[in-house]
């Protein structure tokens, strides 16, 4: 897959963005082009996505997901919707911790197929269902889930406010929203090192392990384009969710945002 992207970790801000374009990494594309481009990225990396997460984070993403589940505190009566969770990592952990029914919704069929295979390999044959759907238009009934989780997904949607609105819609009153996403460093002195790792090491790893340098360049760019912790918290609140809080992980490399539907 070839995605024509900048060789530099900077966005071109010289031109005024047109109303009919949206951000795709550090470049702007026609609004209707973004979803297919994102889908192509994840089609390409699906078979080795979890392995790449291990390599990119030195395995720390597992601790981040454990922290998310700690904060959620699954119970047998809890119905979970995990959005963009194609590989099933969060849903499997939810089941292992005694959670109830889990629904994994992902727009990417290749990622969902990889997730189903991993669940079966783990001996999980019931309790997790898989649906194909868009985070901005979930094929889930109103007020039908107790918890909405998402990990490393929302920075890839075309309209973030629509995805957050959908999260509120599907949650029951008293339901919990938890988003694990790459975020912004709390120590600015580390940014040059982090940039070098993101824009040199990650694409090289992507080429060696997944055979796709440009996909991992996009993933690094999409992290930089995502709102910082406070800005994202404000968007969650604007979507109608309450008691918004966040926890920084690994110095802000990632963050978990929590909120409730009331």
C-alpha positions as CSV (number, residue, x, y, z in Angstrom):
1,X,0.0,0.0,0.0
2,X,1.3,3.4,-0.9
3,X,0.2,6.5,1.0
4,X,1.8,9.8,-0.2
5,X,2.8,11.4,3.1
6,X,5.3,14.0,4.2
7,X,8.8,12.8,5.1
8,X,8.8,15.2,8.0
9,X,6.9,15.1,11.3
10,X,5.3,18.5,10.7
11,X,2.0,19.5,9.3
12,X,1.8,21.9,6.4
13,X,-0.1,24.8,7.9
14,X,0.5,27.3,5.1
15,X,-2.7,26.6,3.2
16,X,-6.1,27.2,4.7
17,X,-8.0,23.9,5.1
18,X,-11.0,23.6,2.8
19,X,-14.4,22.9,4.4
20,X,-14.8,19.6,2.4
21,X,-11.5,18.2,3.6
22,X,-10.4,16.4,6.8
23,X,-7.1,15.5,8.4
24,X,-5.5,12.2,7.5
25,X,-2.2,12.2,9.5
26,X,-0.4,15.4,8.5
27,X,-2.2,15.9,5.2
28,X,-5.7,16.8,4.3
29,X,-7.9,14.6,2.1
30,X,-11.4,14.8,0.8
31,X,-13.9,13.9,3.5
32,X,-15.1,10.8,1.7
33,X,-11.6,9.5,1.2
34,X,-10.5,9.3,4.9
35,X,-12.5,6.2,5.9
36,X,-11.2,4.1,3.0
37,X,-7.7,5.3,3.6
38,X,-7.9,4.3,7.3
39,X,-9.4,1.0,6.4
40,X,-6.6,0.3,4.0
41,X,-4.0,1.0,6.7
42,X,-5.6,-1.6,9.1
43,X,-6.2,-4.1,6.3
44,X,-2.5,-4.0,5.7
45,X,-1.4,-4.4,9.3
46,X,-4.1,-6.6,10.7
47,X,-2.2,-9.9,10.7
48,X,0.7,-8.5,12.8
49,X,-1.1,-5.7,14.6
50,X,-0.8,-7.1,18.1
51,X,2.9,-8.0,17.5
52,X,3.6,-4.5,16.3
53,X,1.9,-3.1,19.4
54,X,4.2,-5.2,21.5
55,X,7.3,-4.0,19.6
56,X,6.2,-0.3,19.4
57,X,5.5,-0.1,23.1
58,X,7.9,-2.7,24.4
59,X,4.9,-4.6,25.7
60,X,3.7,-1.6,27.8
61,X,0.3,-1.5,25.9
62,X,-0.6,-4.6,27.9
63,X,-0.2,-2.7,31.1
64,X,-2.2,0.2,29.8
65,X,-5.1,-2.1,28.9
66,X,-4.8,-3.8,32.3
67,X,-5.1,-0.3,33.8
68,X,-8.3,0.3,31.7
69,X,-9.8,-2.9,33.0
70,X,-8.8,-2.1,36.5
71,X,-10.7,1.2,36.3
72,X,-13.7,-0.5,34.7
73,X,-14.0,-3.3,37.3
74,X,-15.9,-5.8,35.1
75,X,-18.8,-7.7,36.7
76,X,-20.9,-10.6,35.4
77,X,-24.0,-8.4,34.8
78,X,-22.0,-5.8,32.8
79,X,-22.6,-5.7,29.0
80,X,-19.6,-4.3,27.2
81,X,-19.3,-2.6,23.8
82,X,-15.7,-2.4,22.6
83,X,-15.4,0.0,19.6
84,X,-12.6,-0.4,17.2
85,X,-11.5,-3.5,19.1
86,X,-11.0,-5.7,16.1
87,X,-8.3,-7.8,17.6
88,X,-10.4,-8.5,20.7
89,X,-7.7,-7.7,23.2
90,X,-9.9,-5.7,25.5
91,X,-12.9,-8.0,25.1
92,X,-10.8,-11.1,26.0
93,X,-9.5,-9.4,29.1
94,X,-13.0,-8.3,30.0
95,X,-14.2,-12.0,29.8
96,X,-11.2,-13.3,31.7
97,X,-11.9,-10.8,34.5
98,X,-15.5,-12.1,34.9
99,X,-17.3,-9.6,32.8
100,X,-20.7,-10.4,31.1
101,X,-21.5,-10.2,27.4
102,X,-19.0,-8.4,25.2
103,X,-19.7,-7.0,21.8
104,X,-16.7,-6.0,19.6
105,X,-17.5,-3.5,16.9
106,X,-15.0,-2.8,14.2
107,X,-15.3,-1.3,10.7
108,X,-12.4,-3.4,9.5
109,X,-13.3,-7.0,8.6
110,X,-9.7,-8.0,8.5
111,X,-9.1,-6.9,12.1
112,X,-12.3,-8.5,13.3
113,X,-11.3,-11.8,11.6
114,X,-7.9,-11.7,13.4
115,X,-9.7,-11.0,16.7
116,X,-12.1,-13.9,16.3
117,X,-9.2,-16.2,15.5
118,X,-7.3,-15.1,18.6
119,X,-10.4,-15.5,20.8
120,X,-10.8,-19.1,19.6
121,X,-7.1,-19.8,20.1
122,X,-7.5,-18.5,23.7
123,X,-10.4,-21.0,24.2
124,X,-13.1,-18.3,24.2
125,X,-16.0,-19.7,22.2
126,X,-18.9,-17.9,23.8
127,X,-19.5,-14.5,25.5
128,X,-18.0,-12.4,22.8
129,X,-19.8,-11.4,19.6
130,X,-18.5,-9.5,16.6
131,X,-20.2,-6.9,14.5
132,X,-19.0,-4.8,11.6
133,X,-19.8,-1.1,12.1
134,X,-18.6,2.5,12.1
135,X,-17.8,4.2,15.3
136,X,-19.8,7.2,14.0
137,X,-22.9,5.2,13.3
138,X,-22.9,2.2,15.6
139,X,-25.2,-0.7,14.7
140,X,-26.2,-0.9,18.4
141,X,-29.5,0.0,20.1
142,X,-30.0,3.1,22.2
143,X,-29.2,2.7,25.9
144,X,-28.2,-0.9,25.5
145,X,-24.7,-1.3,27.0
146,X,-23.3,-0.8,30.5
147,X,-19.8,0.1,29.3
148,X,-18.3,1.6,26.2
149,X,-14.6,1.0,25.8
150,X,-12.3,1.9,22.9
151,X,-8.5,1.5,22.6
152,X,-6.4,3.3,20.0
153,X,-9.4,3.8,17.7
154,X,-10.9,7.3,18.0
155,X,-8.0,9.2,16.6
156,X,-8.8,7.4,13.3
157,X,-12.4,8.5,12.9
158,X,-13.5,11.2,10.5
159,X,-15.7,13.1,12.9
160,X,-14.7,12.7,16.5
161,X,-17.8,14.5,17.8
162,X,-20.1,12.1,16.1
163,X,-18.2,9.1,17.5
164,X,-18.5,10.5,21.0
165,X,-22.2,11.2,20.5
166,X,-22.7,7.6,19.5
167,X,-20.9,6.5,22.7
168,X,-23.4,8.5,24.8
169,X,-26.4,7.2,22.7
170,X,-25.6,3.5,23.2
171,X,-24.8,3.8,26.9
172,X,-27.5,3.1,29.5
173,X,-28.0,5.8,32.2
174,X,-25.3,5.1,34.7
175,X,-23.1,3.6,31.9
176,X,-19.4,4.0,31.8
177,X,-17.2,5.5,29.0
178,X,-13.5,4.6,28.9
179,X,-11.1,5.6,26.1
180,X,-7.5,4.5,26.0
181,X,-5.6,6.5,23.4
182,X,-2.1,7.7,22.7
183,X,-1.9,11.2,24.0
184,X,0.6,14.1,24.6
185,X,3.8,13.9,26.7
186,X,3.7,15.7,30.0
187,X,7.5,16.3,29.9
188,X,8.3,18.4,26.9
189,X,12.0,17.7,27.3
190,X,11.4,14.2,26.0
191,X,9.6,15.3,22.8
192,X,12.7,15.3,20.5
193,X,13.5,11.7,21.5
194,X,9.8,10.7,21.1
195,X,9.6,12.3,17.7
196,X,12.7,10.5,16.5
197,X,11.3,7.2,17.8
198,X,7.8,7.9,16.2
199,X,8.9,9.1,12.8
200,X,12.1,7.0,12.3
201,X,12.0,3.8,14.3
202,X,8.2,3.0,14.0
203,X,8.0,3.3,10.2
204,X,11.2,1.1,10.0
205,X,9.6,-1.5,12.3
206,X,6.4,-1.4,10.3
207,X,8.4,-2.1,7.1
208,X,10.3,-5.0,8.6
209,X,7.5,-6.7,10.6
210,X,4.3,-5.8,8.8
211,X,5.7,-4.9,5.4
212,X,4.2,-1.4,5.4
213,X,6.3,1.6,6.3
214,X,3.7,4.2,5.3
215,X,0.9,2.7,7.5
216,X,3.0,3.2,10.6
217,X,4.0,6.7,9.5
218,X,0.3,7.5,9.3
219,X,-0.3,6.0,12.8
220,X,2.5,8.1,14.3
221,X,1.1,11.2,12.6
222,X,-2.4,10.5,13.7
223,X,-1.2,10.4,17.3
224,X,0.2,13.9,17.0
225,X,-3.0,15.2,15.5
226,X,-5.2,13.9,18.3
227,X,-6.4,16.4,20.9
228,X,-4.3,16.6,24.1
229,X,-5.7,15.3,27.4
230,X,-7.6,18.5,28.4
231,X,-8.9,19.2,24.9
232,X,-10.2,15.6,24.5
233,X,-11.8,15.8,28.0
234,X,-13.7,18.9,26.9
235,X,-14.9,17.1,23.8
236,X,-16.2,14.2,25.9
237,X,-18.1,16.6,28.1
238,X,-19.5,18.5,25.1
239,X,-20.9,15.1,23.9
240,X,-23.1,15.0,27.0
241,X,-21.1,12.7,29.2
242,X,-20.5,13.6,32.8
243,X,-17.8,13.4,35.5
244,X,-15.0,13.4,32.9
245,X,-11.6,12.5,34.2
246,X,-8.4,11.2,32.8
247,X,-5.2,9.4,33.9
248,X,-1.9,9.8,32.2
249,X,0.1,6.6,31.4
250,X,3.8,6.5,30.9
251,X,4.3,10.2,31.2
252,X,1.4,11.0,28.8
253,X,2.4,8.7,26.0
254,X,-1.1,7.3,26.5
255,X,-4.1,8.4,28.6
256,X,-7.3,6.9,29.8
257,X,-10.4,9.1,29.8
258,X,-13.3,8.1,31.9
259,X,-16.9,9.5,31.9
260,X,-20.4,8.5,32.7
261,X,-23.8,8.8,31.1
262,X,-26.3,10.3,33.6
